[in-house]
Amino acid sequence: MSQQALGVLRSGATPRAYAAGVKSGSARRVSATILGHGPRMPRGQASYRAAAGQETRPELADIGRLARRLMLRAVAVARAEDASVRRLLREHLGADAAALPVAAGTWPAYDQVNVQAGLDAWLAEPGREHQLAGLTQFHHRDFGLAELMQGDSQPFGPGIGSVATEALPAGPDGVTRPCVQCGLYLTADTDGAVALLVRGPDEHGPMEDVSVQVACASQGRAQRVADEIRRLSLERNVFRGHVISFGDEVFGHGRGALLSFLDRPQVGRDQVVLPPEILDGIERQVLGVARHASRLLASGQHLRRGVLLYGAPGTGKTHTVRYLLGRLPGVTVVVLSGRALGMIAEACSVARSLQPSVVVVEDVDLIAEERGPHMGQHPLLFELLNEMDGLGQDIDVTFLLTTNRADLHEEALAARPGRVDHAALLPVPGAEARRRLVRLYQAGLELDLSDPEAVISRTEGVTASFIKELLRRAALYAAEEEGQDGEPGGVPLRVTDVHMGAALDQLLDTRSELTRVLLGGGTLREADAGISGPASSRPVPRRPGRASDR
């Protein structure tokens, strides 16, 4: 009973009593009595007050219940202490774990899979044993090994639980590697015990990078372990020798698709329809330097080179790049396109680490005026040129740039000579080139044309994309004329003058002008195209051949 209530009773005042039901944790309803001071008390309330007082008075049976509750609470606290992160670290590293030195290493988010590969290699070395403990309550929290060894300074801090992993791309054909998001590795070897805290990027949290913290008895050994994991992460880098493409959100918090592995294209030289002197020049600068890299370097010649392929849409810039990549087996290729064009510095860092390498920047005109994500940054084109200039002379990195608008870059390139060593204009195919393109894209079609040269004459000024679509549409007309679906592996379609003429008429019709432009056919003769001005006077799309009709 409270002192206030006792005072009321001693003073002889008439108290009022109210019974209140309170729900306990065990769902029992316990009657509680609240005493109030008042001049009157209803008749019969005195007996109720006496009964209420008896209910609140401790009894012998209550002592057992209270003791049982105290014991259960003590057991829960003891078990929590037994399973605490601090106790686990102290048992592994010793009672003075909180005073041990800690070394750390950090990597960008896209390197998480490589850090895991390096860590797994270090753990697998002969004579080293380890166990992995997962941590809970780690999301949106900033902590390290030092905080864990000091104890739980934060309420609801990290505890021992299951190991959280994420399967990240680790190679072509869907190969993945499980990567620990937050865990403690406790290792032991002949040099003693080591504890490692591994943390991956935390979506919408304070951890944007990958970190590995190492604690052991010696500061020197802790740093050596961190350095060895870094070395193995580079040695076991899963990007090496592959074609990789950074996604739209690779460097941000949205980690839906950090990076993708692409199949290395296989394009034969006979499939690249360019004037011989132009293709020879490109090959010499890209493939020739790669072939003679060691002798060039021994002779004091630099290996870094930049090649710019420019020309009208649909003239084969991307196709030529695909041919070059197929001729460089084992070379790491980093492809930048779309929104990932803003991540030039990171892509160049990967290329520098995994040389010999190639950085492909498609449609570089898209970044001619675009600035970086931070205020005050120069246009991304200048950042690209600065990255190219920042590479050492002995770095074996090739930059392959493509553009439809070389005029947007001329001033910037002229102001920074040496970044691009070779610029090649890919022309609109001439008559002989168009004949080769027809043979190339004919594939399994049977062309039964009375006058093949009529097709070559009517397609003057078009690009390879136009020729490819022309043959596909002619084949579609032939299939529709047959009136039945062909079985796989059946007789090839036979394309006649009627089919080819219908396809040409459709593509050259004025109502298909946008389709023609999208296919890179903007320089058709005025008589066929039905247009009033040269293609150079009209805006053209960035990438032709992405739409089939309009």
C-alpha positions in Angstrom: 0.0 0.0 0.0 1.4 3.5 -0.9 2.4 6.0 1.8 -0.3 8.3 0.6 -3.0 5.7 1.1 -1.5 4.9 4.5 -1.7 8.5 5.4 -5.2 8.7 4.4 -6.2 5.8 6.6 -4.2 7.1 9.6 -5.9 10.5 9.3 -9.3 8.9 9.7 -10.5 10.2 6.4 -13.0 8.0 4.5 -11.3 6.4 1.4 -13.1 5.3 -1.7 -12.0 2.1 -3.4 -12.2 1.2 -7.1 -11.5 -2.3 -8.4 -9.8 -2.4 -11.9 -9.1 -5.4 -14.0 -5.6 -5.5 -15.6 -4.6 -8.1 -18.2 -1.3 -9.7 -17.4 1.2 -11.4 -19.8 -0.4 -14.8 -19.0 -3.9 -13.5 -19.8 -4.9 -13.7 -16.1 -7.2 -10.9 -14.9 -5.8 -9.5 -11.7 -7.9 -7.2 -9.5 -6.1 -4.0 -8.5 -7.4 -1.6 -6.0 -7.0 2.2 -6.3 -7.6 4.2 -3.2 -9.1 7.7 -3.5 -9.8 10.3 -0.9 -13.5 11.3 -0.5 -15.9 12.4 2.1 -18.3 9.6 1.6 -18.2 5.9 1.0 -21.3 3.9 -0.2 -22.9 1.5 2.2 -21.4 -2.0 1.9 -18.1 -0.7 0.4 -16.2 -1.2 3.6 -16.4 -5.0 3.3 -15.4 -4.8 -0.4 -12.4 -2.7 0.6 -11.3 -5.3 3.1 -11.6 -8.0 0.6 -9.5 -6.0 -1.9 -6.9 -5.4 0.7 -6.6 -9.2 1.3 -6.1 -9.8 -2.4 -3.1 -7.5 -2.5 -1.5 -8.9 0.6 1.4 -11.4 -0.1 0.7 -15.0 0.7 3.0 -18.0 1.1 2.0 -19.4 -2.3 3.1 -16.2 -4.0 6.7 -16.7 -2.9 7.0 -19.8 -5.0 5.6 -18.1 -8.1 7.8 -15.0 -7.7 10.9 -17.2 -7.2 10.0 -19.2 -10.3 9.7 -16.0 -12.3 13.0 -14.7 -11.1 14.7 -17.9 -12.0 13.3 -18.0 -15.5 14.4 -14.4 -16.1 17.9 -15.2 -14.8 18.1 -18.2 -17.1 17.0 -16.1 -20.1 19.6 -13.5 -19.4 22.3 -16.1 -18.9 21.4 -17.8 -22.2 21.4 -14.5 -24.0 24.9 -13.8 -22.6 26.1 -17.2 -23.6 24.9 -16.6 -27.2 26.1 -13.0 -27.4 28.5 -11.8 -30.1 30.9 -10.5 -27.4 31.1 -13.8 -25.6 31.7 -15.6 -28.9 34.6 -13.3 -29.7 36.1 -13.5 -26.2 36.0 -17.2 -26.2 37.8 -17.3 -29.6 40.3 -14.4 -29.2 40.7 -14.4 -25.4 39.5 -12.3 -22.5 41.3 -9.2 -23.8 39.5 -9.3 -27.2 38.2 -5.8 -26.7 41.8 -4.4 -26.7 43.0 -6.3 -29.8 44.0 -4.3 -33.0 41.7 -4.3 -36.0 42.7 -4.0 -39.7 40.2 -3.4 -42.4 39.8 -3.5 -46.2 37.0 -2.1 -48.4 35.9 -2.7 -51.9 33.2 -1.2 -54.2 29.8 -2.9 -54.2 30.3 -4.6 -57.6 33.3 -6.4 -56.2 31.4 -8.4 -53.5 31.6 -11.6 -55.5 35.3 -11.2 -55.9 35.9 -10.5 -52.2 34.0 -13.7 -51.4 36.1 -15.6 -53.9 39.3 -14.3 -52.3 38.1 -14.9 -48.8 37.0 -18.5 -49.6 40.5 -19.1 -51.1 42.2 -17.8 -48.0 40.0 -19.9 -45.7 40.8 -23.0 -47.8 44.6 -22.8 -47.4 46.1 -25.9 -45.7 46.2 -26.0 -42.0 43.5 -23.4 -41.5 40.2 -24.2 -39.8 37.2 -21.9 -39.5 33.6 -21.6 -38.5 31.1 -19.1 -39.7 28.5 -17.4 -37.4 25.7 -15.3 -39.0 24.6 -12.0 -37.4 21.1 -10.7 -37.0 19.8 -7.1 -36.6 22.6 -5.8 -38.9 20.5 -4.0 -41.5 20.7 -0.2 -41.3 23.3 -0.3 -38.6 26.9 1.0 -38.6 29.1 -1.2 -36.5 32.4 -3.0 -36.8 34.5 -5.6 -35.0 35.6 -3.1 -32.3 32.0 -2.4 -31.3 31.1 -6.1 -31.3 34.1 -6.9 -29.0 33.2 -4.0 -26.6 29.8 -5.5 -26.1 26.2 -4.6 -27.0 26.3 -0.8 -26.7 23.1 -0.5 -28.8 19.7 -1.8 -27.8 18.6 -4.7 -30.0 22.1 -4.8 -31.4 23.5 -7.6 -33.6 23.1 -11.1 -32.3 24.0 -14.6 -33.3 21.7 -16.2 -36.0 21.6 -17.8 -39.3 23.9 -16.8 -42.1 22.4 -14.4 -44.7 23.7 -14.9 -48.2 23.0 -13.6 -51.7 23.7 -15.4 -54.9 25.6 -13.0 -57.2 26.6 -13.6 -60.8 30.0 -15.3 -61.0 30.4 -16.3 -64.6 28.5 -16.8 -67.9 25.6 -19.3 -68.3 24.0 -18.3 -65.0 26.9 -19.3 -62.7 26.5 -17.7 -59.3 28.4 -17.7 -56.0 26.7 -17.3 -52.5 28.1 -14.2 -50.8 27.8 -13.6 -47.1 25.9 -10.4 -46.3 27.0 -10.1 -42.7 28.9 -12.8 -40.8 31.8 -13.6 -38.4 34.5 -16.0 -39.5 36.5 -17.4 -36.6 39.7 -19.0 -37.9 42.6 -20.8 -36.3 46.0 -21.9 -37.7 49.5 -22.3 -36.5 49.9 -18.5 -36.1 46.9 -18.3 -33.7 43.3 -17.2 -33.8 41.8 -14.6 -36.1 38.3 -13.1 -36.3 36.9 -11.6 -39.5 33.7 -9.5 -39.8 32.4 -9.5 -43.4 29.8 -7.0 -44.5 28.2 -6.6 -47.9 26.4 -3.5 -49.2 23.3 -2.7 -47.2 20.4 -1.5 -49.3 19.2 2.0 -48.0 21.7 1.6 -45.2 25.1 3.1 -44.2 27.1 0.4 -45.9 27.6 1.2 -49.6 30.8 -0.8 -49.9 32.0 -4.3 -49.1 34.2 -4.5 -46.0 36.4 -7.1 -44.3 37.6 -6.3 -40.8 40.3 -8.5 -39.2 41.2 -8.8 -35.5 44.0 -10.8 -33.9 46.8 -10.5 -31.3 49.2 -8.7 -33.7 48.4 -5.5 -35.7 50.9 -6.6 -38.3 49.3 -10.0 -38.8 45.8 -8.5 -39.0 47.0 -6.2 -41.8 48.8 -9.0 -43.6 45.5 -11.1 -43.5 43.6 -8.1 -45.0 46.2 -7.6 -47.7 46.3 -11.3 -48.6 42.5 -11.4 -49.0 42.8 -8.4 -51.3 45.5 -10.1 -53.3 43.4 -13.3 -53.6 40.3 -11.3 -54.6 42.2 -9.9 -57.5 43.8 -13.2 -58.4 40.5 -15.0 -58.3 38.5 -12.2 -59.9 35.5 -13.8 -61.6 35.3 -11.0 -64.2 38.8 -11.7 -65.6 38.7 -12.9 -69.2 35.0 -12.4 -69.7 32.7 -9.9 -71.3 30.8 -8.1 -68.6 28.2 -5.3 -68.8 27.3 -3.0 -66.0 23.6 -2.6 -65.4 21.6 0.5 -64.7 21.8 0.2 -60.9 25.2 -1.5 -60.6 26.7 1.2 -58.4 23.6 2.3 -56.6 21.6 0.9 -53.8 19.2 -0.9 -56.1 21.0 -4.2 -56.4 18.6 -6.0 -58.7 21.2 -6.6 -61.4 24.6 -5.4 -60.5 26.4 -6.9 -63.4 25.8 -9.4 -66.2 28.0 -11.7 -68.1 27.7 -11.6 -71.8 28.6 -14.3 -74.3 31.7 -13.4 -76.3 30.5 -12.7 -79.8 31.8 -14.8 -82.7 31.8 -12.8 -85.9 33.9 -13.9 -88.9 36.0 -11.5 -90.8 34.0 -12.3 -93.9 30.9 -11.0 -92.1 32.4 -7.6 -91.7 31.5 -5.7 -94.9 33.9 -2.7 -94.9 36.4 -1.4 -97.4 39.6 -3.4 -96.9 41.8 -0.4 -96.0 39.4 0.7 -93.3 39.1 -2.7 -91.7 42.9 -3.2 -91.9 43.5 0.0 -90.1 41.1 -0.9 -87.3 42.6 -4.4 -86.9 46.2 -3.1 -86.8 45.4 -0.7 -84.0 43.4 -3.1 -81.9 44.5 -6.6 -82.7 48.0 -5.8 -83.9 48.9 -4.0 -80.6 47.5 -6.9 -78.6 49.5 -9.4 -80.7 52.8 -7.6 -80.3 52.3 -6.1 -76.8 55.4 -7.5 -75.2 57.8 -6.4 -77.9 56.2 -3.0 -78.1 56.5 -2.5 -74.4 60.2 -3.8 -74.4 60.8 -1.1 -77.1 59.4 1.7 -75.0 56.1 2.0 -76.9 52.8 2.5 -75.1 50.1 0.0 -75.2 47.1 2.1 -74.3 45.0 3.0 -77.3 41.7 4.6 -78.2 39.7 3.8 -81.4 36.7 5.8 -82.5 34.3 4.3 -85.0 31.9 6.8 -86.4 29.5 7.0 -89.3 25.8 7.1 -90.1 23.4 4.9 -88.2 23.4 1.3 -89.4 26.8 1.3 -91.0 28.1 -1.5 -88.8 29.9 0.2 -85.9 28.6 -2.2 -83.3 29.0 -5.2 -85.6 32.6 -4.3 -86.1 33.1 -4.0 -82.3 31.6 -7.5 -81.9 34.0 -8.8 -84.5 37.0 -7.4 -82.6 35.9 -8.8 -79.3 35.6 -12.2 -80.8 39.2 -11.9 -82.0 40.4 -11.2 -78.4 39.8 -14.4 -76.5 40.8 -14.3 -72.8 40.7 -10.4 -72.8 38.5 -8.8 -70.2 35.8 -6.6 -71.8 33.7 -4.0 -70.0 30.7 -2.7 -71.9 29.1 0.6 -71.0 25.8 1.7 -72.5 22.6 3.3 -71.4 22.4 4.8 -67.9 25.6 3.0 -67.0 27.5 5.4 -69.2 27.8 7.6 -66.1 30.0 5.0 -64.3 33.1 5.6 -66.5 35.5 5.9 -63.6 34.4 2.6 -62.1 34.6 0.8 -65.4 38.1 2.1 -66.0 39.1 0.9 -62.6 38.0 -2.7 -63.4 39.8 -2.5 -66.8 43.0 -1.2 -65.2 43.0 -4.1 -62.6 42.2 -6.8 -65.1 44.4 -5.9 -68.1 44.7 -6.8 -70.9 41.2 -5.4 -71.2 38.9 -3.5 -73.5 36.4 -0.8 -72.5 33.5 -0.4 -75.0 31.6 2.8 -74.8 28.6 2.7 -77.2 27.0 5.9 -78.5 29.5 8.1 -76.9 27.7 11.1 -78.3 25.1 10.5 -75.6 27.6 11.7 -73.0 29.1 14.6 -75.0 27.1 17.2 -73.0 25.8 15.1 -70.1 27.3 15.8 -66.8 28.0 13.5 -63.9 25.7 12.8 -61.0 27.4 15.4 -58.7 27.0 19.1 -58.9 29.9 20.9 -60.6 31.1 17.8 -62.6 32.3 18.2 -66.1 30.5 16.5 -69.0 31.0 12.8 -68.9 33.0 12.9 -72.2 35.7 14.9 -70.4 35.7 12.4 -67.6 36.2 9.6 -70.1 39.1 11.5 -71.7 40.6 12.2 -68.3 40.4 8.5 -67.4 42.0 7.5 -70.6 44.8 10.0 -70.0 45.3 8.8 -66.4 46.3 5.3 -67.4 50.0 4.6 -67.4 51.8 4.1 -70.7 52.3 0.4 -70.0 48.7 -0.3 -69.2 47.3 -2.7 -71.9 43.8 -1.2 -72.2 41.9 -0.5 -75.4 39.0 2.0 -75.6 36.5 1.3 -78.4 34.1 4.2 -78.9 31.2 4.4 -81.3 29.2 7.5 -82.3 26.9 8.7 -85.0 27.9 12.3 -84.4 31.7 12.8 -84.5 31.2 16.5 -84.8 30.1 16.6 -81.1 33.5 15.3 -80.0 35.9 16.9 -82.4 36.6 20.0 -80.2 37.1 17.9 -77.1 39.3 15.4 -78.8 41.4 18.0 -80.4 41.9 19.7 -77.1 43.3 16.5 -75.6 45.4 14.9 -78.3 46.5 11.3 -77.8 43.4 10.0 -76.1 42.0 8.6 -79.4 44.8 7.2 -81.6 42.7 6.1 -84.5 39.3 7.4 -85.9 37.7 5.3 -88.6 34.7 6.5 -90.7 32.5 3.6 -91.6 30.8 4.6 -94.9 27.4 3.8 -96.3 28.0 0.6 -98.3 28.7 0.9 -102.0 27.3 -1.3 -104.8 29.9 -4.1 -104.2 29.4 -3.9 -100.4 25.6 -4.2 -100.9 26.1 -7.3 -103.0 28.2 -8.9 -100.2 25.5 -7.9 -97.6 22.8 -9.6 -99.7 24.9 -12.8 -99.7 25.6 -12.5 -96.0 22.0 -11.9 -94.9 20.6 -14.4 -97.4 21.6 -17.2 -95.1 19.4 -20.2 -96.0 17.1 -18.3 -98.3 16.9 -19.4 -102.0 17.0 -16.2 -104.1 15.4 -16.8 -107.5 15.8 -13.3 -109.0 15.8 -12.7 -112.7 17.8 -9.4 -112.2 19.7 -9.3 -108.9 21.3 -6.0 -109.9 17.9 -4.3 -109.8 17.9 -4.8 -106.0 21.4 -3.3 -105.8 20.4 -0.3 -107.9 17.3 0.4 -105.9 19.1 0.2 -102.6 21.7 2.9 -103.3 22.5 4.8 -100.1 21.1 2.3 -97.6 22.9 0.6 -94.8 23.5 -2.9 -93.7 20.5 -2.8 -91.3 18.2 -1.9 -94.3 19.5 -4.8 -96.4 19.0 -7.3 -93.5 15.4 -6.2 -93.0 14.7 -6.2 -96.7 15.6 -9.9 -97.0 13.6 -10.7 -93.9 10.5 -9.0 -95.3 10.9 -10.7 -98.7 11.1 -14.1 -96.9 7.9 -13.2 -95.0 6.1 -12.5 -98.3 7.3 -15.9 -99.6 6.1 -17.7 -96.5 2.7 -16.1 -96.7 2.4 -17.1 -100.3 3.0 -20.7 -99.4 0.0 -20.5 -97.0 1.2 -23.0 -94.5 3.6 -23.2 -91.6 6.9 -24.9 -92.4 8.3 -27.6 -90.3 11.6 -27.0 -88.5 14.4 -28.2 -90.8 12.1 -28.1 -93.8 12.7 -26.8 -97.3 14.2 -23.2 -97.4 12.0 -20.4 -98.5 12.2 -19.4 -102.2 12.2 -15.6 -102.7 11.3 -14.4 -106.2 11.3 -11.0 -108.0 7.7 -10.6 -106.8 8.6 -11.0 -103.1 11.7 -8.9 -103.3 9.8 -6.1 -105.2 7.0 -6.1 -102.7 9.4 -5.8 -99.8 11.3 -2.9 -101.6 8.1 -1.1 -102.4 7.0 -1.3 -98.8 10.2 0.0 -97.4 10.7 2.7 -100.0 7.1 3.9 -99.7 6.7 7.4 -98.3 4.4 6.1 -95.7 7.3 4.0 -94.3 9.7 6.9 -94.1 10.3 6.6 -90.4 10.9 2.9 -90.7 13.4 3.6 -93.5 15.2 6.2 -91.3 15.2 3.7 -88.3 16.9 1.2 -90.6 19.6 3.7 -91.6 18.1 4.2 -95.1 18.0 7.9 -95.0 20.2 8.5 -98.0 17.9 6.8 -100.6 17.7 8.5 -104.0 15.0 11.1 -104.2 13.1 9.2 -106.9 12.7 6.1 -104.8 12.4 7.6 -101.4 10.0 10.3 -102.3 11.7 12.8 -100.0 12.7 16.3 -100.7 16.1 16.7 -99.1 19.3 14.8 -98.3 19.5 12.6 -95.2 22.2 14.8 -93.7 19.6 17.6 -93.3 17.3 15.5 -91.2 17.7 14.3 -87.7 18.5 10.6 -87.5 18.0 8.1 -84.7 20.8 7.0 -82.4 20.6 3.3 -83.1 18.9 2.0 -86.3 17.4 -1.4 -86.7 15.6 -1.5 -83.4 12.1 -1.1 -84.9 10.6 -3.1 -87.7 7.7 -1.0 -89.0 5.8 2.1 -88.4 
